[in-house]
Amino acid sequence: MPFIHSQDGTEIYYRDWGSGTPVVLIHGWPLNGDMWEKQALFLVEHNYRVIAYDRRGYGRSGQPWKGYNYDTFATDLSYLMEQLNLHNAVLVGFSMGGGEVVRYLSRYGQSRVKKAVLISSVTPCLQKTHENPEGVDPAVFAEIEANIRKDRPAALQEHAKTFFGRTAIKHTVSDGMLEWYLSMALTGTLRSTLAAANAWSLADFREDLRSITIPVRIVHGTGDATVPIGVSARRAVKMLLNATLTEYDGEPHGLFITAADRLNQELLEFLGGEVDPHLTATGMPSS
């Protein structure tokens, strides 16, 4: 299997498909690079090169004890970019992966990257503090940690429903999709699951965002109960110098599945590809 080795020797697994402009897909918590299967297939079929990797501690990557912080995550991404010799790339980060995108750009510069996309991203700063009064109550994150420590599979199984906005009445995804989510989530360890959650709940990306000058597209669902749009995307777009925000009405956190067709078309449009004229702005066939 293809791996790169990061600064501390950790193996980072990646999948590299297609040819053309490189698009690097960075997954969210607590999943791995397989979450991108709908986007990866679509973009390769539209003549893009797609690289999707597993964050340290997840999937097929190494599972060290240390390194679950955004500076190290950004270093891992930097080693991937350098070892694959990527230029004029587009970085696409979902949820906690959005933090990797902005920390990489602020720390390592924009010379290898021409555009970026933040989907359901945790940026700019989630947890409520004196310096971030608009954030989420720390008790929410404490409860997540307690539930994972008590019974990780059950906690993640329950989280999957919130992630996709699945309720007894609203079947946004199938039972099989919930099982797929759990199968990915359990490729992490208890250590990586807890440590990564601590990283995305506490990290402050406000200064990182202000340093970025390349075009950035932000996509977020108004029904996101995992990363509420009011504390994330609507704030982040104001801090970036060259960004646009697309709000998906009513969509949950996991819109890469629940609104896959619309998201794929939007990614293609932002990349400069030819969008399907038979699809409307909502990603559904026009009448």
N, C-alpha and C positions, 0 to 999 in steps of 0.2 A: 504494500500500500504506500502511496506517496506521503512523505512527511518532510517538514523542515524542522530544524532544531533551533530553538530560541536561545537567548543570551545565557540562560542558566542550564541549558542542555535539554529542556523539556521538549518532547516530540509533539509537534502540532500537525495533526492529520488534515489534509485538504483534498478536495475533489476539483479537478480542472477539466472543464468541458469546452469544446467549441473553439472558434477562432474569431478574431475581430477585436473591437474595443473591449478591454478587460473590465468586467463588473465583479467586484468583490462583495460577497454576501456575508454579513456578520449576524449570527443568530442571537436570539434572546434567551432569557432565563426561564425555566431550567432545561432548555432543549439542546439540540446540537444542529449541525449544519444540514441535516436531513429535512428540517422544517421548511426549507426553501424549495422543495421539489417542484411545486407548481411554477414558481418564478424561474427556477434554473432551466427547466425544460423549455418553457416559453421563450426565454431570452436566447438560448442556444439555437432554437428553431428560427429565430429572427436574426441570426448571424452575429451574435455576440459571444465573446469568450466569458465563461462564468467560472469563478473560483469561489467555492463555499468551504469554509474550514470549521473544525470543531474547536471551541475555546478550550484552553487547558482545564483539565478536570472533568471534561465531558466527552461523550462519544468515544472516538478511537484515539483521541489525543492522550498524552501522558497525564497522570494524576498525582502531581507533587503535593506536598503539604503546604508549600509557600507559593506566593505569587498571585493571590486573588485580589488584586487591586488594579485600578485603572492605568497607572503608570506601567505596570508589567503587561497588562493586556495590550496597551498601545505598542509596547516593545515587541510583543509577539507578532502583532500586525505588521510592524516595521520590518521584522526579519522575513516575514512572508513576502512583502512587497519587494524587498531587495533580492532575496534568493530566487524569486520567480522573474525578477527584472521587469516589473510592471511599470508602465508609463502611460500617461493620459487615461488613467483608470477612473472608474466611478465607484465610490464606496457607498454601500447600502447597509445601514444598520437598523435592526429591529429591536425595540425595547432597550434592554441594557446594552445591546450592540450599538445603539446610537451614541452611547458614551464613548465606546472605543473609537468611533469615527471622529468625534470632535477632539478627543484627547490626542489621538494620532496626529490630526491636522495641526493642532496648536503646538505639539511637542516636536514633531518631525518635519513640519512644513507641508506645503502644497505642491511641490515640484513634480510629484508623481501622480497627482490627482487633479482631474479637471472639473468634476462635479461630485456632489454627495446627496444622499437621500436619507432622511430620518423618518422611520415608520414606527408609530406608537412609542416614541422614544422617551426615555426617562429624563432627558435633558429639559431644563437647565439644572434643577435641584429639587429633589422630591421631599425630603424630610423637613418638617417644620422646626425652625430654630429661631433664636432672637434675630439672626441676620437674614433669615428666610421665613418670615411670618406667614407667607402664602402657602407653605408646604403642607404635607400630610402629617397628621398626629403620629408621633413616634410609637404610640401604643399599637397602631396598626401593624407596624413592622415587627414589634415585639411579639405580637400574637402569631404572626407568620412563623417566626423562629421557634416559638414554643410548640406549635403544631408539628413542625418538621422534626424537631427533636423527639417528640412523643411517638410519632408514627409517620415516617416520611412518605411511604406509598399512599396512605390514606389522605394525608394533607395535600399531596400533589394531585391525587385523583379528584379531590374536591376543588382544588385551584383550577383544574382544567375547565370546569363548568363556568366559573367566573371569567376565565381567560377568553372563552368563546361565546360568552353571553347565553349559555345554554340553561334553560329553565324547564320546569315541568310542562309549561305551556308553549314556550318558544324553543323549538328544536332547530337551533342555528347550525348544528353539526350532528353527524351521526354518532351512534355508540362506538362504531369502529374508529372514528376520528378521535374520540376521547381516549380510546385504548392506544392509538398511535402516539398521541401526546404523552401518555404515561410511559410508554415503552422508551421514548426518547429521554424523558425526564429521569428515568431510573438508570441511564447510562452514566450519570454523575455519581459522585460519592456523597455521603452525608457531609463530609468536610467541604467539598467544593460547592454543594448546594447552599450550605449556610454562609460560607465565606463570600460567595458571589452575591448573595442576597444582601449581605451587609455592605458590600461595595456599592451596589446600585442604589441602595436606600440612602446612603450617606454622602455619596460623591457630589461635589459642587462643580458644575461645568460653566458657570456664568462667564468667567474670564476666558475660558477656552472658546466659547461661542463668539465672543467679541473680536477674537483674533482671526476669524475665518472670513476670507474674501471671495472664495469661489462660489458659483451658484449652488444653492441648497434648496431641495424640495422637501417640505415637511408634510407627512400624511398622518392623519390621526382620526380615530373614530369618536364621535360625540357621545357614544354610549360606552366608552372605555371605563370599566370599573376597576381595572388593575392600575392603570396610570391615567388618572383623570386629565382630560384635555386642558382644563383651566389652569392647572399647576405645571403643565408641561408645554405642549406645542404652542399654545397661544402666548405664552411668555417667551419661548425660545425664538419665535419668528421675529420678535421685536429686538432681540439682542444680536441677531445676525445681520450682516451688512447687505447681503444679497440673497434673500430667501423669500419663498412663497409657501403658503400653507393651504393645503386642501383638506377640508373637513368632510369626513364620510358620515352622513347623518345616521345616527342610531347604531353604527357599527361598533362592535366590542374590540377588545385589545387584539385578539387574534384575527385581524382582518385580512392577513395574508392568505387565510383560508375562506373566511366568510364573505369576503369581497375580492376574491382572487382575480376574477376576470377584469374588474375595474382597475385594481392595482396593477396588474400586468400591462394593461393599456397605458396607464399613467406613467409607469416606468419606461415603456417604449417611447412614449411621446417626449419625456424629459431627456432620454438618451439621444433623441434625434432620429429615431426610427420611424417607419411608416406605420401609423396606427390603422386599425381596421375601420373602414368608413361605415360598416354596418353596425358598429357599436356606438351607443350614445355615451354621454359623459358619465353615466352611472355604471357603465360596463355591461349593460343588458342589451340584447338585440333591439334595434329600433323597429318601430311598427311601420 
